[in-house]
Amino acid sequence: MASAGYDPQAAPHVYEKDRLDSFGFLFAPRFSGKKRARLLKKPKTMEQAKQVFEQVKAGNGVPSFV
């Protein structure tokens, strides 16, 4: 979400409210919203997401993750 310009600090809350979880089998192999929220709350992951967000906000694009 950070690479799309969304504040990563808001993402865990959004994922916790993910109503698609009840239909998760339709979207496999994606992580559940609760799992995504838990992963994003980890300090290292959040710091990386914030860095991406700041780069996007500054107009510098997104670094490759591959």
Number of C-alpha atoms within 10 A of each C-alpha: 12 22 19 12 13 15 16 23 15 13 20 20 15 15 19 16 13 15 12 13 17 9 10 14 11 10 11 9 8 12 12 21 21 17 14 17 20 13 14 22 17 10 10 11 12 18 15 13 21 18 15 23 22 17 17 18 16 9 9 10 14 15 10 5 4 3
